[in-house]
Amino acid sequence: MITNISNSNRLSRNEKKERAGQFIAHIAMLVIALAFIVPFLWMLLSSFKTSMEIIKIPPTFIPKKFTFNNYKTIFERLNFLRYFMNSIAVSGAITVFSMFASSIAGFVFAKFKFPAKEVLFIVFLTGLMIPFAVVVIPMYLLVAKFNWTDNYLGIIVPLTVSPFGIPFGTFLMRQFMEGIPMEMVEAARIDGASNFWIYFRVMLPLSTTGLGGVGIFTFLFMYNQLWWPLMVISKQKMRTLPLGIASLTFQQIIRYDMIVTGASIAIVPMMIIFAFAQQRLVKGVTLTGLKM
């Protein structure tokens, strides 16, 4: 009887410790979440403030008087709709081509046997280890030689082969496709299917989760690119959205109301993509690490 009481007391103590630990963990996560959310809320709310209220000391969190003039001005006078469409076009083109190329390369590295395959894969992935600053000057000279400055090709082609383009996507797709049984590929080959038929009809339908993760990662990274477009774009009509927002800080008078409004517009596509693709993104990342 005494033993049962002592065991129950131990269980109650363990339960209390576990609940206390969970409570502390929840509080810590809440604080971290607020640290990330509050700046975004301040930016969104500031886009509805007047220019004078934004720079007012002490600052206000909620606008004293909501105004939509910032959004009206930024679309009518600063051509932000063109910047937005440029970003969508560039990021979309890079994402589609990277998904196609990296899925084929991942299929080859995962399901084909050829000499020095692992060595070639490591060499292929060295692009992930090379800082972009090392190759930026040769890339710019090559783009200038092809007369691709102030051109969509000048942005799309170099970023597609950059570390977070095809190399990163190939790594994820290879990891994912190695989890697909080799017997399915061999059965298709016995039936006389070509490698391209196997790729389109077997591998791609079974790799949609991994391919979705590659697409989301690639789009978000390319959408936020500033440095490379800044180097190859000089015409105002060719600016991407991050470059258009950054250009507001180059003016003689810095318009903080325009900057926060432009930044608020820029995060809308990323918020929509993450809201609808959150589950696919997490699943794609976790499943790619099952095999090595």
N, C-alpha and C positions, 0 to 999 in steps of 0.2 A: 504493500500500500504506500509506504514511504517512498519506495523507488518510483512508483508511478507519479507521485506528486512532484518529486525532484525532476523527473523527465519532462513533465508538463511545464514546470517553472523554466527549465532550460529552453523548451520550445517557445514559450511566451517571450523569453528574453531575446532569443534569436529572431523571432518575428518582429519585435520592437526595433532591434538593430537594423533588420532588413528594411522595415518601413521608414526608419529614420534616414537610412542611406538613400532610399528612393526619393524621399522628400528633399534631401540636400541636392541630389542629382537633378531633380526637376527644377529646383530654384536656380541652380547653376545654369541649366539649359535655357531657362526663361531669361536670365540676365544676359546671356550670350545672344539670344534671339533679339532681345530689345536693343542690344548694342548694334545689331545689324539693321533692324527695322526702323529705329528712330531716325537715323540720317536720311533714309529714303522717304519717310513720311514728311520730314522737314522740307526736303527738296520738292516733293509734290505739292505740299501746301504753299511753299514759297512761290511756286509758279503762278499762284492766284493772288499774289501780293503786288503792290505797286513798287516801283524801283526805290522809292524813299523808305518804305517800310522794311525792305529786305536789308538795307544797310543801317537800320535804326539800332541804336544802343540804349538800353538792353534789347536784345532781339526778341521777337514775338514768334511763338510756335504756330498758333492759329491766326490766319489773316483777320485783321480788324474789319476789312471790307473786301469781299471777294470781287475779283475782276478777271475778265477773260481777254482783256486787251493784249496781254503778253502773247497768247496763242494767235490772236488775230494779226499782230504785228510780225511775228516770226514766220508766218506763212505768206503774208502779203508782201513784205519788204525784203526778207532774207532768203527766199527761195528754198525753204526747208523741205518742201515736198519733193523737189528734185534731189536734194541730198538724201532724203529717205529712200527714194526709189533707186538711187545709185547704190546705196548700201545693200538693199534687198537684192538687186540684180547681181552685184559682185559676190556677195556671200552665198546666194543661191547657186550661181554657176560653179563656184569653187566647191561647194558642198556636193553637188550632183556628180561632178567629175571625180572628186576624191572618193566618194562612195563607190563609184563604178570601178575605178582603178584599184583601190585598196581591197575591194572584195575579190577581184580577179587575182591579185597578188597573194592575198591571204589564202585563197583556194589552192594556188600552186604550191605555196610553202607548207600547207597543211596536209595535202592529199597526194602530192607527187614525190617520188624518190629520184634524186639525181645527185651526182657527185658534189661534195662540199656544200650541201644545202644549208646546213646550220651556219657554216662560215659566211656564206652569201647573205643569209638572213641577218647575222650580226653586222656585217658591213652595210647592209641596207638600212639598218636601224641606227647607224652612227649619225645619221642626219638629226636624230633626236638629241644627240649630245653636242652638236656643233651650235654655238651661240649665233643667233641671227646677225649680230653685229659683225661677225667674222666674214660673212659672205655678202653683206649688203652692198659693198662697193663693187665687187665683180658683177653682181646681179644688176645694179644700176647701169654699169657700163654696157652690159649685154642688152638691156632694155633700150638704152639710148641708141645703140647701134642698129637695132631693129625699128627705130622710130616709133616706139610704143609709149613714149611719154605722153601724158594727157590722153590716154587711151585705156579702154577697159582691159585690153590684153595685157597692158603693162602692170595692172594690179592683179589680175586673175592668175596668169601663168606663174609668176614667181611665188605667190602665196600658195598655189596648189601644190608645188613641189617643196614648200617649206616644211620644217619639222612637224608642225601641227596640221599638215595637209595629208598627203599620201603616206609618208612613213608612219605617222601615228595611227592612221586608219588601218594600215596593213598589219601592224602589231595587234590591234584589237581583233581584227577579223581572223587572223591566223589562230589566235588563242580560242576564239569562239568556234571556228570550223573544226578544230581538232577534237572538239567534243561530239561531233557528228560521226556515227559509226562508219568505219571504212567499208563495211559490208554493203552498205547502200550504194556506194560508188562502184564497187566491184560488180554488184548485181546489175547495175545499169550498163557497165562495160560489156558484161557477158551477153546482154540483150542487144548489143551493137550500137549503143548510144555513143555519140561523140563527146569529147570533153566539154565543148561549148553547150551541148544539150544537157549534160550533167550539171554544168554550172548554172544554167538558167532554170532548169526544171527540178533539180534536186537540192543543190546547195543554197541558192538564193531563198527559196521558200522556207527553208529550215533556219535561215540566218537573219530573219527580219528583225529580231530583237537586237542582235549585235550590230546590224547595219543601221538600225534606228539610233543606237547609242553613238555610233560614229558620225552620223549625220547631224545630230544635235550638238555634239561637242565641236565639230568642225564649224557649223554655222555660227554658234555663239562666239567662238574664238575669232573667226574672220570678221564677224559683224563689229567687233570691238577694235579692229585694227586701226591704228593711227599713224605709226611711224612710217610704214612703207607707202601708203597713199600720200603722206606729206612729202615724200621724196620725189615721187613720179608725177604728181598732179600739181599743176599751177593754174589751170583754168577754173574759174569759179563754178561753172556748170558741171564740172566733172567731180566735184568734191563729194566724198562720202559723208555720212552723218557725223561720225566722230570728228572728222576733219572740219566740218562746218561749225560744230560747237567750239572746237579749239580756236578757230579763226576769230571768234568773238572776243577772245582775250588779246588778240593782236591789235585791236583798234586803239585809237588815242584815248577814247573814253570807254572804260570797261562797263558793259551793261550786264550787271549781275542778274537782273530780271530775265534777260534773254538767255543767259547761260543756264540758269536753273530750269527754265522752260524747255530749252532744247534738250537738256539732259533728261528731263521727265518724258519727253517724246521718245527719246532714244531707247529708254528701258522698256517701253510698252511691248515691242515684239518679243523681247527676251522673256518678259513675264508671261506672255501668252504661251510661248513655246514651252516654258518650264511647267506651267500649270497643266497643260494638256499632255505633256510627254514625260512627266516626272517619274511615273512608274516604269516606263520603257527605258528611261535613262539609267535608273538605278539597277534594273534587271540586266541591262546590257553590260554595265560595268562589272557587276558581281559575277555574271556567268563567264565573262572573258578570262577570269582568273582561275577557273576550275582545272585547266590543264596547262602544262608548260612544255 
